[in-house]
Amino acid sequence: LKEMFHQVSIISNDQDAQRFLWRNGDTSQPPKTYVMQRMIFGAACSPTTAQLVQNCNAKDFMQEFPRAAAGIIEKHYVDDYVDCFDSEEEAIQTVKDVKFIHEAGGFKMHNLLTNSQVVSKALCISNDKEIDVVTDNIERILGMHWKSHSDLFVFVLKFHKVPKDILDLKAVPTKRQLLSVAMSIFDPFGFVADFMIVIKILMQEIWKSGIDWESKLPEEIYKKFKLWLNELHKITQFQIPRFYCAECYIKKIELHMFCDASEEATAAVGYWRIENTSTS
């Protein structure tokens, strides 16, 4: 959704919570007092409130467009809508309905992406986007990267806020810099949770050590960090199909869950058990 927060108006009684001072260049004049009449970026309540408004609008269309309304309520992560369909026809109609519902609430969808040329043509999705030479036709989606042509989820590592000498192991990071490295890898689906748990446990050790945010890591912790960082590049070799069973008809599916815990972490793993009839 384009500029989702700014599409939500704030009632007059609440606008004083977004009061601010503004002086237009002339420092000899006293600043003027203004209020923001629209929801702002940076307010802690904005994501939740905007999503509430979006969902309330969708519920008004639940009887007329049940699939699209349910998709908006259940398949949105703040302003990102991610959905899957059993057919191209269903995808085309649902997305059209979703766009209609959003526009009725003042929201505008943009930057649509699909792995289907049929859907792209029907929805007039442009394929003329500038290609990122680093990601090579990889689109970012919910923190992950999606190779739409091959329909694969992959990781592309970019550390914009981490000094290069830290990544090259030429300098010992501070507590703050180590956290920046860990937080730069966003894995909402938990695909690399078994790898990320190592750095999270390391953060536990750092907190127990009592060092402040700008202090360098103790030697023993830094040794563990180096071992973890040397393995980090392997994430870029990891890829997973978005669709588990592309060439089979699923007759029966079971979800098996296993859980375990230690003093340092808890873990849960889910396995699909699929009974299928091949169509090939």
Phi, psi and chi 1 to 4 in degrees:
 res  aa     phi    psi   chi1   chi2   chi3   chi4
   1 LEU       -  134.9  -63.9  179.0      -      -
   2 LYS   -77.9  122.0 -175.6  177.1 -178.3  179.8
   3 GLU    45.8   56.0  -61.3  177.2  -12.7      -
   4 MET   -54.7  -47.5 -179.6 -174.6 -170.8      -
   5 PHE   -63.2  -39.3  -65.2  169.0      -      -
   6 HIS   -72.1   -7.7  -70.9  -21.7      -      -
   7 GLN   -87.1   -6.1  -49.0  -45.4  -46.9      -
   8 VAL  -103.1  119.5 -179.5      -      -      -
   9 SER   -81.5  148.7  -61.5      -      -      -
  10 ILE  -103.3  131.4  -54.0  -62.8      -      -
  11 ILE   -64.6  153.6   61.2  174.5      -      -
  12 SER   -55.2  -39.8  -61.1      -      -      -
  13 ASN   -64.8  -22.2  -68.7  -17.0      -      -
  14 ASP  -103.1   -5.0  -69.5  -23.5      -      -
  15 GLN   -67.6  -24.8  -70.5  176.7    5.3      -
  16 ASP   -66.2  -19.3  -76.6  -25.8      -      -
  17 ALA   -69.3  -14.4      -      -      -      -
  18 GLN  -118.0   37.9  -60.7 -171.9  152.1      -
  19 ARG   -79.0  142.4 -178.1 -178.7  -67.5  -88.3
  20 PHE  -150.4  161.5   65.1   97.8      -      -
  21 LEU  -100.7  144.6  -58.3  176.9      -      -
  22 TRP  -144.4  129.0 -179.3  -99.1      -      -
  23 ARG  -121.8  121.1 -178.6 -172.6  -74.8  116.9
  24 ASN   -86.1   65.3 -167.0   19.9      -      -
  25 GLY    87.8  -36.6      -      -      -      -
  26 ASP   -86.8   99.9 -173.1   -4.0      -      -
  27 THR   -74.1   -9.7   57.3      -      -      -
  28 SER   -79.4  -15.0   64.5      -      -      -
  29 GLN  -100.2  146.0  -61.0  -64.0  -39.5      -
  30 PRO   -67.2  148.3   24.7  -34.0      -      -
  31 PRO   -67.0  149.5   26.0  -34.3      -      -
  32 LYS   -92.7  154.9  -65.4 -178.0  179.0  179.6
  33 THR  -103.3  129.1  -58.1      -      -      -
  34 TYR  -128.9  165.8  -66.0   89.4      -      -
  35 VAL  -130.3  146.2  -64.9      -      -      -
  36 MET   -82.7  127.1  -72.7  -66.4  -64.6      -
  37 GLN   -92.4   -7.2  -62.3  178.6  -28.5      -
  38 ARG  -117.4  159.8  -63.1  -64.5 -177.7  105.3
  39 MET   -64.0  141.2 -171.4  171.6  -66.9      -
  40 ILE  -111.4  155.7   61.1  173.4      -      -
  41 PHE   -74.1  140.9  -70.1   85.8      -      -
  42 GLY   102.5  -22.2      -      -      -      -
  43 ALA   -75.0  133.9      -      -      -      -
  44 ALA   -61.4  -28.6      -      -      -      -
  45 CYS   -85.9  -12.5   61.6      -      -      -
  46 SER   -59.1  -48.4  -69.1      -      -      -
  47 PRO   -60.0  -45.2  -23.9   34.7      -      -
  48 THR   -66.2  -45.1  -60.5      -      -      -
  49 THR   -66.6  -42.4  -54.1      -      -      -
  50 ALA   -62.8  -40.0      -      -      -      -
  51 GLN   -68.9  -34.5 -157.2  151.1    8.0      -
  52 LEU   -62.6  -44.8  174.5   65.2      -      -
  53 VAL   -62.1  -44.7  172.2      -      -      -
  54 GLN   -58.9  -43.6  165.0 -161.1  -85.1      -
  55 ASN   -71.9  -37.7  -69.5  -11.4      -      -
  56 CYS   -62.6  -39.8  -73.5      -      -      -
  57 ASN   -63.8  -42.5  174.5   64.0      -      -
  58 ALA   -63.7  -37.8      -      -      -      -
  59 LYS   -62.7  -27.5  -70.9  176.3 -178.3  177.9
  60 ASP   -65.4  -18.4  -69.4  -20.3      -      -
  61 PHE  -111.6   13.3  -66.0   88.2      -      -
  62 MET   -62.6  -38.2 -173.5   61.4   76.4      -
  63 GLN   -74.9  -37.5  -69.0 -172.3  -14.5      -
  64 GLU   -77.8  -42.3 -174.1  176.7    1.0      -
  65 PHE  -131.0   71.5  -55.1  111.1      -      -
  66 PRO   -61.1  -41.6   20.2  -32.2      -      -
  67 ARG   -66.7  -44.8  174.4   62.9  177.6   87.5
  68 ALA   -68.9  -42.5      -      -      -      -
  69 ALA   -63.7  -42.9      -      -      -      -
  70 ALA   -64.4  -37.5      -      -      -      -
  71 GLY   -61.5  -42.7      -      -      -      -
  72 ILE   -63.0  -43.9  -68.3  173.0      -      -
  73 ILE   -71.7  -37.5  -64.5  171.0      -      -
  74 GLU  -102.1  -18.4  -61.6  171.7    4.8      -
  75 LYS  -114.2   13.4  -54.1  -68.3 -174.5  179.0
  76 HIS  -100.3  137.9 -105.9  -76.9      -      -
  77 TYR  -117.0   91.9 -176.3   81.6      -      -
  78 VAL    55.1 -108.4 -168.7      -      -      -
  79 ASP   -96.6   -0.5   56.2  -16.3      -      -
  80 ASP   -98.9  126.8  -75.7  -25.2      -      -
  81 TYR  -108.6  120.8  171.3   62.4      -      -
  82 VAL  -127.6  121.0 -176.3      -      -      -
  83 ASP  -142.6  157.2 -149.9  -20.5      -      -
  84 CYS  -127.1  151.6  -58.2      -      -      -
  85 PHE  -136.7  156.6  -53.5   93.4      -      -
  86 ASP   -82.5  -16.1  -67.8  -30.9      -      -
  87 SER  -151.5  159.8   67.6      -      -      -
  88 GLU   -66.6  -35.5  -68.7  166.0  -34.6      -
  89 GLU   -61.8  -43.7  -68.0   75.4   18.3      -
  90 GLU   -64.5  -40.4 -178.7 -170.7    8.8      -
  91 ALA   -61.4  -47.3      -      -      -      -
  92 ILE   -60.5  -49.8  -66.3  167.5      -      -
  93 GLN   -67.2  -41.3 -172.3   58.3   55.5      -
  94 THR   -66.0  -43.3  -58.7      -      -      -
  95 VAL   -65.2  -38.5  172.3      -      -      -
  96 LYS   -60.8  -42.4  -73.5 -178.8  177.2  178.7
  97 ASP   -68.4  -39.0  -65.8  -18.7      -      -
  98 VAL   -61.8  -45.0  166.1      -      -      -
  99 LYS   -60.7  -41.5  -68.3  178.8   66.2  176.5
 100 PHE   -62.9  -45.4  175.3   81.7      -      -
 101 ILE   -63.6  -45.5  -66.4  172.2      -      -
 102 HIS   -61.9  -43.1  -85.3  -44.0      -      -
 103 GLU   -64.1  -31.2  -72.1  173.6    1.7      -
 104 ALA   -65.5  -25.8      -      -      -      -
 105 GLY   -97.7    5.6      -      -      -      -
 106 GLY    90.0    9.1      -      -      -      -
 107 PHE  -102.0  146.0  -60.4  109.8      -      -
 108 LYS  -123.8  124.5 -178.9  176.3  177.6   58.5
 109 MET   -83.2  142.9  -67.5 -176.2   71.4      -
 110 HIS  -152.4  171.7   70.1  146.8      -      -
 111 ASN    58.0   45.4  -67.4  -22.0      -      -
 112 LEU   -70.1  148.1  -63.3  175.7      -      -
 113 LEU  -146.5  139.7 -174.3   69.0      -      -
 114 THR  -145.8  160.1  173.8      -      -      -
 115 ASN   -94.6    8.1   62.1  -30.5      -      -
 116 SER  -113.4  125.5  165.5      -      -      -
 117 GLN   -67.5  -32.9  -66.1  -60.8  -43.0      -
 118 VAL   -62.9  -46.6  173.4      -      -      -
 119 VAL   -66.3  -40.9  176.7      -      -      -
 120 SER   -57.1  -45.6  -68.1      -      -      -
 121 LYS   -67.1  -42.5 -175.5  176.4 -179.4  179.7
 122 ALA   -67.0  -34.1      -      -      -      -
 123 LEU   -98.8    5.4  -62.4  177.4      -      -
 124 CYS    57.2   43.8  -60.7      -      -      -
 125 ILE   -83.8  123.3  -60.7  174.8      -      -
 126 SER   -74.7  135.6  173.8      -      -      -
 127 ASN  -100.6   14.1  -68.4  -40.1      -      -
 128 ASP   -97.6   25.0  -62.3  -30.6      -      -
 129 LYS   -66.3  148.0  -65.2 -179.0  180.0  179.0
 130 GLU   -64.7  129.4 -178.3  179.0  -10.2      -
 131 ILE   -84.8  128.8  -58.4  -58.9      -      -
 132 ASP   -74.9  121.5 -170.9  -37.0      -      -
 133 VAL   -66.5  -20.2  -65.2      -      -      -
 134 VAL   -82.2  -46.9  176.4      -      -      -
 135 THR   -87.9  -15.4   58.9      -      -      -
 136 ASP    53.3   69.3 -172.0   23.7      -      -
 137 ASN    63.5   38.5 -162.1   30.4      -      -
 138 ILE  -111.0  128.0  -61.8  175.7      -      -
 139 GLU  -100.8  139.9  -63.4  -64.8  -27.2      -
 140 ARG   -84.1  132.9 -169.1  169.9 -174.8  -87.5
 141 ILE  -144.6  115.3  175.2  170.8      -      -
 142 LEU    52.3   41.6  -63.9 -175.1      -      -
 143 GLY    85.5  -21.5      -      -      -      -
 144 MET   -88.9  174.1  -69.6  -71.2  -62.5      -
 145 HIS  -120.1  137.9  -72.9   77.0      -      -
 146 TRP  -120.7  118.7  178.2   35.8      -      -
 147 LYS   -84.8   94.8  -61.6  176.8   70.8  172.1
 148 SER   -63.7  -34.2   57.9      -      -      -
 149 HIS   -67.5  -37.6  -69.7  172.4      -      -
 150 SER  -100.1   -4.2   54.0      -      -      -
 151 ASP    60.1   48.7 -150.2    8.3      -      -
 152 LEU  -124.2  143.1  -64.7  170.5      -      -
 153 PHE   -90.6  135.1  -74.9  123.8      -      -
 154 VAL  -140.9  170.3  -62.6      -      -      -
 155 PHE  -113.3  134.3  -75.7   87.7      -      -
 156 VAL  -123.3  114.5  177.4      -      -      -
 157 LEU   -84.2  126.0  -61.0  178.5      -      -
 158 LYS  -139.5  122.6  -66.7 -176.7  178.7 -179.1
 159 PHE  -117.5   81.0  -61.3   96.3      -      -
 160 HIS   -70.5  -28.3  -60.1  -66.1      -      -
 161 LYS  -107.0    9.9  -62.4 -177.6  179.3 -179.8
 162 VAL  -110.2  125.5 -178.6      -      -      -
 163 PRO   -57.7  142.0  -24.3   33.9      -      -
 164 LYS   -62.6  -35.0 -171.5  175.0 -175.9  -58.9
 165 ASP   -67.1  -23.7   57.5   -7.2      -      -
 166 ILE   -70.4  -44.9  -60.9  -63.8      -      -
 167 LEU   -68.5  -29.4  -61.0  174.0      -      -
 168 ASP   -86.7    3.6  -67.2  -20.2      -      -
 169 LEU    59.8   35.4  -63.3  175.7      -      -
 170 LYS  -102.3   -5.7  -64.5  179.9  178.8  178.5
 171 ALA  -146.2  147.4      -      -      -      -
 172 VAL   -81.6  126.0  178.9      -      -      -
 173 PRO   -75.0  157.2   28.6  -35.1      -      -
 174 THR   -84.3  172.7   62.7      -      -      -
 175 LYS   -57.6  -41.8  175.2 -179.2  174.8 -179.6
 176 ARG   -64.7  -42.0 -173.4 -176.4  -55.2  -81.1
 177 GLN   -68.7  -37.2  -70.7  169.5  -26.2      -
 178 LEU   -62.8  -42.1 -176.2  142.3      -      -
 179 LEU   -63.0  -35.8 -177.9   61.2      -      -
 180 SER   -63.0  -40.1  -66.9      -      -      -
 181 VAL   -61.7  -48.3  174.0      -      -      -
 182 ALA   -63.6  -40.9      -      -      -      -
 183 MET   -77.8  -11.6  -64.3  -57.2  -66.8      -
 184 SER   -76.1  -13.8  -64.4      -      -      -
 185 ILE  -104.1  100.9  -55.6  171.3      -      -
 186 PHE   -97.4  116.9 -175.5   46.7      -      -
 187 ASP  -127.0   73.3  178.6   31.4      -      -
 188 PRO   -64.6  -24.9   25.1  -34.7      -      -
 189 PHE   -92.8   -4.1  -60.4  120.0      -      -
 190 GLY    73.0   24.3      -      -      -      -
 191 PHE   -64.0  -33.8  -71.2  151.9      -      -
 192 VAL  -117.7   33.1  -68.7      -      -      -
 193 ALA   -61.2  -35.8      -      -      -      -
 194 ASP   -67.3  -26.0   56.5  -23.6      -      -
 195 PHE   -83.2  -40.8  178.8   75.6      -      -
 196 MET   -71.6  -23.9  -68.0  -56.6  -61.1      -
 197 ILE   -63.2  -26.3 -166.6   62.3      -      -
 198 VAL   -63.7  -47.3  176.1      -      -      -
 199 ILE   -70.8  -29.3 -164.3   69.2      -      -
 200 LYS   -70.0  -39.6  -67.6  178.4 -179.6  178.9
 201 ILE   -66.1  -35.2  -68.2  174.9      -      -
 202 LEU   -63.6  -37.4 -157.0   56.7      -      -
 203 MET   -63.2  -35.2  -77.0  -61.2  -59.2      -
 204 GLN   -59.8  -44.3  -67.1  179.4   12.0      -
 205 GLU   -63.0  -38.1  -66.6 -173.4   33.8      -
 206 ILE   -65.1  -42.3  -65.2  172.0      -      -
 207 TRP   -62.8  -41.0  -81.2  103.6      -      -
 208 LYS   -67.0  -27.4  -68.1  176.0 -178.1  177.6
 209 SER   -69.2  -23.4   71.7      -      -      -
 210 GLY    84.4    7.5      -      -      -      -
 211 ILE   -73.2  154.5   66.4  172.3      -      -
 212 ASP   -87.1  179.9   60.0   38.2      -      -
 213 TRP   -65.1  -31.0  -75.0  104.0      -      -
 214 GLU   -99.3    6.1  -53.6  -51.9  -32.2      -
 215 SER   -86.5  145.9  -64.6      -      -      -
 216 LYS   -69.0  153.2  -59.2  -70.7 -174.6  179.7
 217 LEU   -66.5  142.1  -60.2 -176.4      -      -
 218 PRO   -60.0  155.4  -22.4   32.6      -      -
 219 GLU   -57.7  -45.6 -176.7  177.6   -7.1      -
 220 GLU   -64.2  -39.4  -73.3  -57.8  -47.0      -
 221 ILE   -69.5  -38.2  -66.8  179.1      -      -
 222 TYR   -63.6  -36.7 -179.4   53.2      -      -
 223 LYS   -59.9  -42.7  -71.7  179.6 -179.6  178.8
 224 LYS   -67.3  -38.3  -63.7  177.2 -177.5  179.4
 225 PHE   -62.5  -41.0  173.4   71.5      -      -
 226 LYS   -62.8  -41.6  -72.7 -164.4  -64.9 -176.6
 227 LEU   -61.3  -41.8  -68.1  174.0      -      -
 228 TRP   -67.8  -43.4  179.5   84.0      -      -
 229 LEU   -66.5  -33.0 -164.1   62.1      -      -
 230 ASN   -65.8  -22.6  -78.0  -31.0      -      -
 231 GLU   -92.4  -11.8  -62.1  -69.3  -45.5      -
 232 LEU   -59.4  -37.0 -178.4   60.3      -      -
 233 HIS   -62.4  -21.2   70.5  -80.3      -      -
 234 LYS   -66.6  -19.6  -65.7 -178.5  179.9  178.7
 235 ILE   -59.1  -35.7  -73.2 -176.0      -      -
 236 THR   -68.6  -15.3   59.9      -      -      -
 237 GLN   -88.6   -7.6  -58.0  169.3   18.5      -
 238 PHE   -85.9  135.5  176.7   79.3      -      -
 239 GLN  -149.1  148.2   57.8 -174.6   25.6      -
 240 ILE  -138.9  134.2 -175.0  169.8      -      -
 241 PRO   -63.8  137.6  -18.5   30.8      -      -
 242 ARG   -64.9  -38.0 -178.4 -167.3   58.4   82.9
 243 PHE  -106.8  121.6 -170.6   40.4      -      -
 244 TYR   -69.1  -39.2  -70.4  147.3      -      -
 245 CYS  -131.9   79.4 -164.6      -      -      -
 246 ALA   -76.0  -26.8      -      -      -      -
 247 GLU  -124.9   39.5  -63.3 -177.9    0.1      -
 248 CYS  -146.7  156.2   64.4      -      -      -
 249 TYR  -101.6  119.5  173.2   74.4      -      -
 250 ILE   -82.4  115.5  -60.6  174.9      -      -
 251 LYS   -86.3  -38.3  -65.0  175.5   60.3  177.2
 252 LYS  -150.6  141.1 -178.7 -178.8  179.1 -179.2
 253 ILE  -138.0  136.8 -172.7  167.6      -      -
 254 GLU  -126.5  145.5  -62.1  175.3   -7.9      -
 255 LEU  -111.3  118.1  178.1   61.2      -      -
 256 HIS  -109.0  125.6  -65.5 -104.7      -      -
 257 MET  -113.9  137.8  -60.4  -63.6  -59.9      -
 258 PHE  -127.8  134.8  -61.1   87.3      -      -
 259 CYS  -130.0  149.4  -56.8      -      -      -
 260 ASP  -157.2  164.3 -159.1   -2.0      -      -
 261 ALA  -149.7  154.7      -      -      -      -
 262 SER  -131.4 -172.1   69.7      -      -      -
 263 GLU   -72.1  -16.1  -66.6 -177.8   -3.6      -
 264 GLU  -104.9  -26.8  -62.2  175.3  -36.8      -
 265 ALA  -161.0  163.3      -      -      -      -
 266 THR  -118.8  156.6   59.1      -      -      -
 267 ALA  -145.0  146.1      -      -      -      -
 268 ALA  -136.8  132.5      -      -      -      -
 269 VAL  -126.8  134.1 -180.0      -      -      -
 270 GLY  -115.3  138.8      -      -      -      -
 271 TYR  -124.6  136.6  -65.8   90.1      -      -
 272 TRP   -86.1  135.1  -68.1  117.6      -      -
 273 ARG  -114.3  111.2 -177.2  177.9 -180.0 -177.7
 274 ILE  -115.4  129.3  -60.6  173.7      -      -
 275 GLU  -106.1  121.4 -179.7 -178.4  -17.8      -
 276 ASN  -137.0  165.2   66.5   78.1      -      -
 277 THR  -119.2  116.9  -59.4      -      -      -
 278 SER   -66.1  141.4  175.9      -      -      -
 279 THR   -95.7   -5.2   58.0      -      -      -
 280 SER   -86.2      -   59.4      -      -      -
